[in-house]
Amino acid sequence: MITAIDQREAVIGCPCGAVEQLAEVFHTSTRRYVRCPACDLVFLYPRPTRKSVEDYFCEAYDGDYGAVEACGDRQPVYQSVLKHLSLYRSSPGALLDVGCGDGKFLLLCRRAGWDCTGIELSEQAATRAARKGLTILPLHALQGGEDGRRFDVVALINVLETVADPLIMLRQAADLLTPRGLVIVRATNGLFHLPMRAPARWIGSRYDQAFHWYLYTTRSLKTLMESVGLKVISLRNSRPSRGPLSPVHPWFSRLKWTVSRALLWPLTQTLYHATGGRIVCAPSFEIVAQRSGNG
């Protein structure tokens, strides 16, 4: 069990609101991660404050990860999410991508016939998206909608890992939906990444990149969604991306990760389909949800 940590501005406790004692999962020289026994969510302890999150994305995120997120390696991820969404909702319609980066997913959706809008904290990424002719709303648009606007789809692609409070983000997304609107989420799979810490270091990952501020299982994400009135209607493995490799990594590390990624996708998908979708075993998974009561 963990002891209290003296950090005046830190948000303590699980977003699900459970009062059970948090259990330590692992720690590094700079970070400590705990698990909530009530919902299975793994998160950084103490949790980050809203101000620290917004300051980071406004000032530092683009320099740290902007080039990686903007590269073509993410395109299969976006195609996977759009294909999954298309099984349950077709264009035309209004789609909002929260944390849209420089707009790659929005451009893909626009070509598919969607009326696309984004929200992005990074000023540099938002500027690049706007130059592509995309509509980028300010952050406060999440709080009740811009001029009462509602969306048929709200996308959260690897966003819930890096927000101050995922429950608040999911509630805001649900509030922005039209009556039969959908939320689609892509999230990192904790059941995959936790056992893979040692192999990841062998591949060449010097840091725990997959461990942002929150690490989800399907159970933890379903619990949070249901608590804000969202009913999960589809769950599946998501196509993996290359990850934050760059020329600064040794060539052997890049080679090992490239080979591992090439083998990973077919293996996880084979197992997923062989079990009728009951085993989510890829590095990330996708969830489609709608308001409870909207069959």
C-alpha positions in Angstrom: 0.0 0.0 0.0 1.1 3.6 -0.5 1.6 6.4 1.9 0.5 10.0 1.5 2.8 12.2 -0.6 3.2 15.9 0.3 2.3 17.7 -2.9 -0.1 20.6 -2.2 -1.6 20.9 -5.6 -1.8 17.2 -6.4 -5.2 15.5 -7.0 -5.3 12.4 -4.8 -7.6 9.4 -5.3 -9.0 7.7 -8.3 -11.2 9.6 -10.7 -14.0 6.9 -10.2 -14.4 8.3 -6.7 -13.8 5.0 -4.9 -12.5 5.2 -1.4 -10.6 1.9 -1.4 -6.9 2.0 -0.5 -4.7 2.4 -3.6 -2.1 -0.3 -4.3 1.3 0.5 -5.7 2.0 -1.1 -9.1 5.5 0.1 -9.8 7.8 3.1 -9.4 10.8 4.6 -11.1 13.2 7.3 -10.0 10.8 10.0 -11.0 7.3 8.4 -11.1 5.0 6.3 -9.0 2.0 4.4 -10.3 -0.9 3.0 -8.3 -4.0 0.9 -9.1 -7.5 1.5 -7.9 -9.0 -1.9 -6.8 -12.5 -0.7 -7.4 -12.2 0.1 -11.2 -8.7 -1.3 -12.1 -7.4 2.1 -13.3 -3.6 2.5 -13.1 -2.5 6.1 -12.7 0.4 8.4 -11.8 0.4 9.2 -8.1 -0.1 12.0 -7.2 -2.3 12.8 -10.2 -1.4 15.9 -12.2 -3.3 19.1 -11.8 -5.3 20.7 -14.6 -2.9 23.7 -14.7 0.2 21.4 -15.0 -1.5 19.5 -17.9 -2.5 22.6 -19.8 0.8 24.3 -19.3 2.7 21.2 -20.6 0.6 20.8 -23.7 0.6 24.6 -24.5 4.3 25.0 -24.0 6.3 21.8 -24.3 4.3 18.9 -25.9 4.8 19.9 -29.5 8.6 20.0 -29.1 8.6 16.6 -27.3 6.2 14.6 -29.4 4.8 16.9 -32.1 7.0 15.5 -34.9 6.2 11.9 -34.0 2.4 12.5 -33.9 2.6 14.4 -37.2 4.5 11.6 -39.1 2.9 9.1 -41.4 3.4 6.2 -38.9 0.1 7.3 -37.2 -2.0 7.0 -40.3 -2.8 3.2 -39.8 -4.0 4.1 -36.3 -6.4 6.8 -37.7 -7.6 4.4 -40.4 -8.3 1.8 -37.8 -10.3 4.2 -35.7 -12.3 5.5 -38.6 -13.0 2.0 -39.9 -14.3 1.0 -36.5 -16.5 4.1 -36.2 -17.9 3.5 -39.7 -19.4 0.2 -38.6 -21.8 2.1 -36.3 -22.1 5.6 -37.8 -21.8 6.8 -41.4 -21.2 10.3 -42.7 -22.5 12.9 -43.2 -22.5 14.3 -39.7 -20.6 16.5 -37.4 -17.4 15.1 -35.9 -15.2 16.6 -33.1 -11.7 15.3 -32.5 -10.5 16.3 -29.0 -6.7 16.5 -29.0 -6.6 16.6 -32.8 -2.9 17.5 -33.1 -2.1 18.9 -36.6 -5.4 17.4 -38.0 -4.3 14.2 -39.6 -7.4 12.2 -38.3 -9.7 15.1 -39.2 -8.4 15.2 -42.8 -9.1 11.5 -43.1 -12.6 11.9 -41.8 -13.3 15.0 -44.0 -12.4 12.9 -47.0 -14.9 10.3 -45.8 -17.7 13.0 -45.8 -17.7 14.2 -42.2 -18.0 17.9 -41.2 -14.8 18.1 -39.0 -13.9 20.2 -36.1 -11.0 19.9 -33.6 -9.8 21.0 -30.2 -6.0 21.1 -29.5 -4.1 22.6 -26.6 -0.7 22.8 -28.4 -0.7 26.2 -30.1 1.8 25.0 -32.7 -0.2 21.9 -33.6 -3.5 23.9 -33.7 -1.9 26.5 -36.0 -0.8 23.7 -38.4 -4.3 22.2 -38.4 -5.9 25.6 -39.1 -3.6 26.1 -42.0 -5.1 22.9 -43.5 -8.5 24.6 -43.5 -9.7 22.8 -40.4 -11.9 24.4 -37.8 -10.2 24.5 -34.4 -12.3 25.4 -31.4 -10.9 26.9 -28.1 -10.7 24.6 -25.1 -13.7 26.1 -23.3 -15.9 24.7 -26.1 -15.8 21.4 -24.2 -17.7 23.1 -21.4 -21.2 23.1 -22.8 -20.4 23.4 -26.5 -19.6 26.4 -28.7 -22.8 28.3 -29.2 -24.7 25.2 -28.1 -23.3 23.1 -31.0 -23.6 19.3 -30.7 -21.7 16.5 -32.5 -22.7 13.2 -33.9 -19.2 11.8 -33.0 -16.7 12.8 -30.4 -13.2 11.2 -30.9 -10.7 10.8 -28.1 -7.6 9.2 -29.7 -5.0 8.6 -27.0 -6.2 11.6 -25.1 -7.6 10.1 -21.9 -4.0 9.0 -20.9 -2.9 12.6 -20.6 -5.8 14.6 -19.1 -6.0 15.9 -15.6 -9.3 14.0 -15.0 -10.6 11.4 -17.5 -14.0 11.3 -15.8 -14.5 15.0 -16.5 -13.3 14.6 -20.1 -15.7 11.8 -20.7 -18.6 13.7 -19.2 -17.8 16.7 -21.3 -17.7 14.5 -24.4 -21.0 12.9 -23.6 -22.6 16.3 -23.0 -21.6 17.4 -26.5 -23.3 14.5 -28.3 -26.5 14.7 -30.3 -29.2 12.3 -29.1 -27.8 9.3 -31.0 -24.2 10.5 -31.1 -21.2 8.3 -30.4 -18.0 8.6 -28.5 -15.0 6.6 -29.9 -11.9 6.2 -27.7 -8.5 4.8 -28.4 -6.6 4.0 -25.2 -3.4 2.2 -24.2 -4.0 -1.3 -22.8 -2.6 -1.7 -19.3 -2.9 -5.5 -19.4 -0.4 -5.4 -22.3 2.0 -2.7 -21.3 2.6 -3.6 -17.7 4.1 -7.1 -18.4 6.0 -5.5 -21.4 8.1 -3.1 -19.3 11.2 -5.4 -19.4 10.9 -6.3 -23.1 10.4 -2.7 -23.9 13.7 -1.8 -22.3 15.4 -4.6 -24.2 14.0 -3.1 -27.4 15.5 0.2 -26.5 12.9 2.2 -24.7 14.9 4.1 -22.1 11.7 5.6 -20.5 8.2 4.3 -19.8 6.7 6.1 -22.8 3.5 4.0 -22.7 2.9 5.1 -19.1 1.6 8.6 -19.4 -0.7 9.7 -16.5 -3.3 7.0 -16.8 -3.2 3.4 -18.0 -6.5 1.7 -18.8 -7.9 -1.8 -18.9 -11.2 -2.4 -20.7 -12.8 -2.7 -17.2 -11.5 0.6 -16.0 -12.6 2.5 -19.1 -16.0 0.9 -19.2 -16.5 1.8 -15.5 -15.7 5.5 -16.2 -17.9 5.6 -19.3 -20.9 4.0 -17.6 -20.6 6.5 -14.7 -21.2 9.4 -17.1 -24.1 7.6 -18.9 -22.2 6.1 -21.8 -23.0 2.5 -22.9 -20.2 0.6 -24.6 -21.5 -1.0 -27.9 -18.2 -2.1 -29.4 -14.7 -3.0 -28.2 -11.7 -4.3 -30.2 -7.9 -4.3 -30.6 -6.4 -1.3 -32.2 -3.7 -1.3 -34.8 -0.3 -0.5 -33.2 1.8 2.5 -34.2 5.6 2.6 -34.4 5.8 4.7 -31.3 8.2 7.4 -30.3 11.3 6.1 -32.2 13.5 8.7 -33.8 17.0 8.9 -35.3 18.4 9.5 -31.7 17.6 5.8 -30.9 20.4 3.4 -31.9 19.8 1.6 -35.2 19.6 -1.8 -33.5 16.9 -0.5 -31.2 14.9 0.7 -34.2 15.4 -2.6 -36.0 14.2 -4.6 -33.0 11.1 -2.5 -32.5 10.3 -2.6 -36.2 10.5 -6.4 -36.3 8.5 -6.6 -33.0 5.8 -4.4 -34.3 5.5 -6.3 -37.6 4.9 -9.6 -35.6 2.7 -8.0 -32.9 -0.3 -6.9 -35.0 -1.1 -10.3 -36.7 -0.6 -12.2 -33.5 -2.9 -10.1 -31.4 -5.6 -9.9 -34.1 -5.5 -13.6 -34.6 -6.0 -14.2 -30.9 -8.7 -11.5 -30.8 -10.8 -13.0 -33.7 -10.2 -16.6 -32.5 -11.8 -15.7 -29.2 -14.7 -13.8 -30.7 -13.3 -10.5 -29.5 -13.3 -11.5 -25.9 -9.5 -11.1 -25.4 -8.1 -7.6 -25.9 -4.4 -8.2 -26.2 -2.9 -5.4 -28.4 -1.0 -2.5 -27.1 -4.1 -0.3 -27.5 -7.8 -0.9 -27.8 -10.8 1.0 -29.2 -14.2 1.5 -27.6 -17.3 2.9 -29.2 -20.0 4.1 -26.8 -23.3 5.9 -26.9 -25.6 7.5 -24.4 -27.4 4.9 -22.2 -30.9 4.3 -23.5 -30.1 5.0 -27.2 -30.4 1.6 -28.7 
